[in-house]
Amino acid sequence: MSEDLAPLIAPSIPPTRGGRATPAIVPAQIEGSSFGDRVYRWATTGFALVIPALLLLIAWEVFHAGWPAFSKFGFSFFTSSDWDAVKGNFGAAPALYGTVVSSLLALVIATPLAVGVAIFLSEFAPNWIRQPIAFLVDLLAAIPSVVYGLWGVLVMVPFIREHIMPFVKDTLHLGDFPLFSGAAYGPSMFAAGCILAIMILPYISAVTREVLRAVPRSQREAALALGATRWEMIWDAVLPFARSGIVGGVILGLGRALGETMAVTMVIGNRPEISASLFAPGYTMASLIANEFSEATGDMHLAALMAVGFVLLLVTFLVNAIARWLVWQTARER
């Protein structure tokens, strides 16, 4: 009887390996899960490929629309300062210069403040004040850029014109220095850098705060056990450990600053000239497109604006590539 039932019972008995029972394997279940895994893999791969495909499509369309300007002006489109829609002469050098300078100025102002806020919130702030301050700092990222622009025009620019610029020129006697020369109008590259610094500060601060919180507690305890003060522990043990994340946050803020439009347009002065002075009006690529796209009627004018947009896209890609390289370098050195 038992011999007759053996073929029926045997498939349900888990096989043994080394004296231990192993789970029974049902071919139908494997085939089903394998098919589901393949569907899931191909679906997720397709969704992932949509993003680079969309970016390439956008880049191609913008490049195609701006090709007439590239083909007519050549490399002089990047070096010429002549932007005359009536005569049909276009050069993006002032906008390219203003984009880079205003963004770097914003980083110089915002990075120390953002890192300082992150260190205070993660290392020194008591619990009862940590969350309110963190919420208020993060709230800066939710304010619309046009509100920043209105505040900049009505409050920040008059303050800079009446207090900051006279202080630098008359009190510090730096008016003859090229960075602070010229008339103090108010709308300027310096004003654009200040408002961009306020706008990118929450991004850098949030990333830096999360990175500092991710540093292992043992890293701090080891430094304190060796006799380091609290500040020495932060400077020598915590910040080097979180350096790659901080660099990533800074580059994220730079990417945000490069593409900002309305707030910068309202305070930078919108003058297509290259000046060494931070107190002189300037232009950025985003503000140039915002100011003239709705009024562009000629084909070459539209092509020049689309060419500026393609250059801005290339600068953004380049910044992200440099950011990836810096994060990789700092992570490898650590």
C-alpha positions in Angstrom: 0.0 0.0 0.0 2.7 2.3 1.0 4.7 1.4 -2.2 1.6 2.2 -4.3 1.2 5.7 -2.7 4.9 6.5 -2.8 4.9 8.2 -6.2 2.0 10.4 -5.1 3.5 11.3 -1.8 7.1 11.8 -2.9 6.6 15.1 -4.8 5.2 16.7 -1.7 8.0 15.7 0.6 10.6 18.4 0.7 14.0 17.2 -0.5 16.9 17.1 2.0 20.3 18.6 1.7 22.9 17.8 4.3 20.3 16.4 6.6 18.2 19.6 6.5 14.9 20.0 4.7 14.7 22.5 1.9 11.5 24.1 0.6 9.6 22.3 -2.0 9.8 23.9 -5.5 6.7 24.2 -7.6 7.5 24.7 -11.3 4.2 26.6 -11.9 5.1 29.2 -9.2 8.6 29.8 -10.6 7.3 30.3 -14.1 4.7 32.7 -12.9 7.1 34.8 -10.7 9.7 34.8 -13.5 7.2 36.1 -16.0 6.0 38.8 -13.5 9.7 39.7 -12.8 10.3 40.2 -16.5 7.2 42.3 -16.9 8.2 44.4 -13.9 11.8 44.8 -15.1 10.8 45.9 -18.6 8.1 48.2 -17.3 10.5 50.0 -14.9 13.2 50.1 -17.6 10.8 51.7 -20.0 9.8 54.3 -17.4 13.4 55.1 -16.6 14.2 55.6 -20.3 11.4 58.1 -20.7 13.3 60.7 -18.7 16.5 60.8 -20.8 14.5 60.4 -24.0 12.4 63.4 -23.0 15.5 65.5 -22.2 17.1 64.6 -25.5 13.8 65.5 -27.3 13.7 68.9 -25.5 17.4 69.6 -26.3 16.9 68.7 -30.0 13.8 70.8 -30.4 15.5 73.8 -28.8 18.6 73.3 -30.8 16.7 72.9 -34.0 14.8 76.2 -33.3 18.0 78.0 -32.5 20.1 76.6 -35.4 19.4 79.6 -37.7 21.1 81.9 -35.1 24.0 79.5 -34.6 24.5 79.1 -38.4 24.5 82.8 -39.1 26.5 84.2 -36.2 28.7 81.2 -35.4 31.0 81.3 -32.4 30.6 85.1 -32.2 27.1 84.5 -30.8 28.9 83.5 -27.6 31.4 86.3 -27.6 29.5 89.3 -29.0 27.8 91.9 -26.8 25.7 93.4 -29.6 22.0 92.6 -29.1 20.0 94.7 -31.6 16.7 93.2 -32.7 16.1 96.1 -35.2 19.3 95.4 -37.1 19.2 91.7 -36.6 22.5 91.4 -34.7 22.5 89.1 -31.6 25.2 88.2 -29.2 24.6 86.3 -25.9 27.9 87.2 -24.1 26.3 89.6 -21.6 23.5 87.2 -20.7 26.0 84.3 -20.4 28.3 86.4 -18.2 25.5 87.6 -16.0 24.1 84.1 -15.5 27.4 82.8 -14.3 28.4 85.8 -12.2 25.0 86.2 -10.4 24.9 82.4 -9.7 28.4 82.3 -8.3 27.8 85.4 -6.2 24.7 83.7 -4.8 26.7 80.7 -3.8 29.3 82.8 -2.1 26.6 84.5 0.0 24.3 81.5 0.6 26.7 78.6 1.2 28.2 79.8 4.6 24.8 80.8 5.8 23.1 77.6 4.8 25.9 75.4 6.2 25.9 77.4 9.4 22.1 77.0 9.8 22.4 73.3 9.2 25.2 72.9 11.8 23.2 74.8 14.3 20.0 72.8 13.7 21.7 69.4 13.8 24.3 70.0 16.5 23.4 72.9 18.8 19.7 73.8 18.7 17.5 72.5 21.5 14.6 70.4 20.5 11.9 73.0 21.2 13.4 75.5 18.7 14.9 73.0 16.1 11.6 72.2 14.3 10.2 75.7 14.1 13.5 77.1 12.6 13.8 74.2 10.2 10.2 74.7 9.1 10.7 78.4 8.5 14.0 77.9 6.6 12.3 75.2 4.4 9.3 77.5 3.9 11.6 79.9 1.9 11.6 77.3 -0.9 7.8 77.5 -1.2 7.6 81.2 -1.8 6.9 82.0 -5.5 9.7 83.7 -7.3 7.5 86.6 -8.3 6.9 87.4 -4.6 10.7 87.4 -4.2 10.9 89.8 -7.1 8.3 92.2 -5.7 10.0 92.1 -2.3 13.3 92.8 -4.0 12.0 95.8 -5.9 10.1 97.3 -3.0 12.4 96.5 -0.1 15.8 95.0 -1.0 16.8 97.2 -3.9 16.1 100.5 -2.1 18.0 99.2 1.0 21.0 98.3 -1.2 20.9 101.7 -2.9 20.6 103.8 0.2 22.7 101.8 2.7 24.9 99.1 1.2 26.3 100.9 -1.8 27.1 104.2 0.0 28.7 102.2 2.8 31.0 100.3 0.4 31.8 103.4 -1.7 32.1 106.1 1.0 32.8 104.4 4.3 35.0 101.6 3.1 36.4 103.8 0.2 36.2 100.9 -2.3 34.6 103.0 -5.1 37.7 102.9 -7.2 38.0 99.2 -7.0 36.6 97.6 -10.2 34.2 95.3 -8.4 32.4 98.3 -6.8 32.9 101.1 -9.3 30.3 103.1 -11.2 27.0 104.7 -10.3 24.9 103.1 -7.5 21.5 102.6 -9.2 20.2 99.8 -7.0 19.1 97.3 -9.6 22.4 95.5 -10.3 24.3 92.2 -10.4 24.8 92.4 -6.6 21.0 92.7 -6.0 20.4 89.7 -8.3 23.1 87.7 -6.3 21.5 88.6 -3.0 18.0 87.6 -4.0 19.3 84.4 -5.5 21.2 83.6 -2.3 17.9 83.9 -0.3 16.2 81.6 -2.8 18.8 78.8 -2.9 19.6 78.9 0.9 16.8 76.5 1.9 17.9 73.9 -0.7 21.5 73.9 0.5 20.5 74.0 4.1 18.0 71.1 3.8 20.5 68.8 2.1 23.3 69.7 4.4 21.1 69.1 7.5 20.0 65.7 6.3 23.6 64.8 5.5 24.9 65.9 8.9 22.1 63.9 10.6 23.2 60.8 8.7 26.8 61.0 10.1 27.1 58.0 12.5 26.9 58.8 16.2 30.1 56.8 16.7 32.0 59.3 14.6 31.1 62.1 17.0 31.7 59.9 20.1 35.1 58.9 18.9 36.3 62.5 18.4 35.0 63.5 21.8 36.6 60.5 23.4 40.0 61.6 22.0 39.6 64.9 23.8 38.2 67.1 21.0 36.0 70.0 21.9 32.5 70.1 20.4 33.5 72.5 17.7 36.6 70.5 16.9 34.4 67.4 16.7 32.2 69.1 14.1 35.0 70.6 12.1 37.4 67.6 12.1 35.0 64.6 12.3 31.5 65.5 11.1 32.0 67.9 8.2 34.7 65.8 6.4 32.5 62.8 6.7 29.6 64.7 5.2 31.6 66.6 2.6 30.3 64.9 -0.5 26.7 65.5 0.5 27.4 69.1 1.2 29.0 69.6 -2.2 25.9 68.0 -3.7 23.7 70.4 -1.9 25.7 73.4 -3.0 25.6 72.3 -6.7 21.8 71.7 -6.3 21.6 75.3 -5.2 23.7 76.4 -8.2 21.4 74.6 -10.6 18.4 76.4 -9.0 20.2 79.8 -9.3 21.1 79.3 -13.0 17.5 78.9 -14.1 15.8 81.5 -11.9 13.8 84.0 -14.0 11.2 86.4 -12.6 13.0 87.4 -9.4 16.2 88.1 -11.2 14.5 89.9 -14.0 12.9 92.3 -11.6 16.1 93.3 -9.8 19.1 92.9 -12.1 18.5 95.9 -14.2 18.3 94.1 -17.6 21.1 95.9 -19.4 22.9 93.8 -22.1 26.4 94.9 -21.2 29.4 93.2 -19.5 30.8 95.2 -16.5 33.3 94.2 -13.9 31.3 96.1 -11.3 28.8 94.2 -9.2 26.9 97.4 -8.7 26.2 97.8 -12.4 23.0 96.4 -14.1 23.3 93.2 -16.0 21.4 90.5 -17.8 21.0 86.7 -17.5 19.9 84.2 -20.1 16.7 83.4 -18.3 15.8 87.1 -17.9 16.6 87.8 -21.5 14.2 85.1 -22.7 11.5 86.2 -20.2 11.8 89.9 -21.3 11.8 89.5 -25.1 10.2 86.2 -26.1 6.6 87.6 -26.0 7.7 90.6 -28.2 9.9 88.7 -30.6 8.3 88.9 -34.1 11.2 88.2 -36.5 12.3 84.7 -37.3 16.0 85.5 -36.4 15.0 87.1 -33.1 13.1 84.0 -32.1 15.9 81.8 -33.3 18.4 83.8 -31.2 16.2 83.5 -28.1 15.9 79.7 -28.6 19.7 79.6 -29.1 20.1 81.3 -25.7 17.7 78.7 -24.2 19.9 75.9 -25.7 23.0 77.5 -24.2 21.3 77.7 -20.8 20.4 74.0 -21.1 24.0 73.1 -21.9 25.2 75.1 -18.9 22.8 73.3 -16.7 24.0 69.9 -18.0 27.6 71.0 -17.5 26.9 72.0 -13.9 25.3 68.7 -13.1 28.1 66.8 -14.7 30.6 68.8 -12.6 28.5 68.1 -9.5 28.5 64.4 -10.1 32.3 64.5 -10.6 32.9 66.5 -7.4 30.7 64.2 -5.4 32.5 61.2 -6.8 35.9 62.7 -6.1 35.0 63.6 -2.5 33.5 60.2 -1.9 36.6 58.5 -3.3 38.9 60.6 -1.2 36.9 59.8 2.0 
